[in-house]
Amino acid sequence: MLKENIKLVRKLKGLSQEKLAIKLNVVRQTISKWEQGLSVPDSEMLIKVSEVLETPVSNLLGENIKEDKIDDLKVISEKLEIINLQLLQKKNARRKMIHWMLISLCAIIIMIFISLFLLNSFYLEWDYNNPENAFIGVIFHSFEWGFVRIAPIVLIATVAGIIFTRKKV
């Protein structure tokens, strides 16, 4: 009925009787009387009440208004569940991409090691009196020297990364 609907909508909107009375320009006791069923607002006041409570007059005059809070919580929890699933999918896709990048890096490091082993420092036999040969030879030697010292550490870190990013069953 009207008394229950005014009270329910007022509470759903988070308004006290005092705050609703101020918005309607009436005293708090008037709101209290409406909610107790001791009096009813006239048609003009009923329209003003519906505007302040942001609900149609038909809802205020209807038999009863169902409480939407339970439905709101259900909708919010369903949306949060969807968001969590999307975040999980993104996380899994990122993990998978990193996993395969680490596998690729590991393969590249191994291929370079094999190449360096098979080439057996070919540049050491060059004539270093020629400045161009000396420059290129130093570049090759610097690469090989740095790679042989740094690559094992990177390879170990890459293998550890592959282990940590594998799909857990």
N, C-alpha and C positions, 0 to 999 in steps of 0.2 A: 504494500500500500504506500501511499504518499509519505507517511511519517517515516517508515523504514527506509524508503528509497532516498529521501533527503539525507537521513543520517548516514546511510551506507556510502552514498556518493561523496558526501562531505568528508568522511573519514578516508575514502580512497584517494581523494585529492589532497589529503594531509592538512585539512583545515579544522581548527577548533570552532566551537560555536561562537566564540568571541570574534575570531577573525572573519567568519562568514557574516556575522551581524554588522561588522564595520563595513565590509564590502557592499552589503545591501542597505546600509544606512538605517538600520533598525537596532533595537536593544537585544542583548543576548537572550533575555527571557522570551522574546518572540520566537527565536530559533528553537529554544527549549520546548515551548508550547507546541510548535509544529511537529517536533520530533516525538513528543509524547502523545500527539493526537488530540490535544486539548483545543487547538484551533488550526485553521488552514489559511495559507496565503491566498489573497484575491488573485484574479487572473493576471493583472499587471505585475504583481509581485512574483507570481509563479514564473512568468517569462524572465524576469530579472534573475531569479534564483537559477533557472536553467542556463542563462548566459554566464553567470558567475561560476557555476559548477561545470560549465562546458559540457552539458549533456542535454539531449532533447527533452522537451516537456513531456513527450509520450513516455520516455523512460521514467520520469519522475512520477507520472500518473499510473504507470503499469503495475501489474500485480507484484512483481519483485524483480530485482536486478541481480544477476548472478555475479559473484565476485570474480573479477578477471585476474586477480593476483596469482592464483594457482596456474592458470593458463599462461600468464606472462612468464612465470618462472619456468614453466615447461618449455615454452618457445625459446627463452634465453638459453636454457641448458642444452636444447637441441642445436641452437646456433653455435654455442661454445664447443659442442662435440664435433660439429662439422669443421670449425676452425682448427681444433686440435688435430683432427685427421689430416687436414690440408698441411698443417705445419709438420706433422710426422712424415707425410709424403715428400715434402720439400727436403726435410732433413735426410731421409733415406736416399733421395736422388743426389743430394750434395755428397753424402758419404760414398755412394757408388761412384760418382765422378772422381772424387779424390782417390778412391781405391784404384781405379783404372789408370789415373795419371801417375800414381806411385809405381804401379806395375810397369808402365811404359818407361818411366825414368830408370827403373831398375834394369830393364832390358837394354836401354841405350847405354848405360854405364857398362854393362857386361860386354856389349858389342864393341865399345871403344877400347876396353881392356884387351879383348881378343885381337882387335886391329893393331894396337900398339905392340902386343906380343908377337904377332905375325910379321910386322914391319921391322921389328928388332932394331929400333933406333937407326934407321937407314941414313939419317942426316949426318951421323957422325963421320961418315966416309967422304963427305963433301970437301972441296977445297975452300977453306975459310979465308984465303987471301983475296978472293973475289968478294967485295963488300955486299953485293946482293945475296950471295950464298950465305955469307956470315949472318946477315940480318934475318933471313928466312930460317936459317939453322937455329939461331938463338930463339926465335919465336917457337919453332917446333920443340926445342929442348925445354923451354919454359913451360909450354903447355903440358908436355909429358911429365916433367918434374912435379908441377902443381897437381896434375890429375892423379898421379900415382900416390900422392900424399893425402889429397882431399877426398878422392872418390871412395876409398874404403869406408870412411866415416859416413859419407852421404849414402853409400850402399847399405850400411847397417841401419841408418835412420830410416831409409826407404823401406827396408824389409820390416822394421818395427812398425812403420806406418801401415804397411799392407796388412800386418797381423791385427793391428788395432782397428782398422776400418773394414775388416771382413764382416760379412753378415753373420750375426749371432743367431744361432738356432734355438 
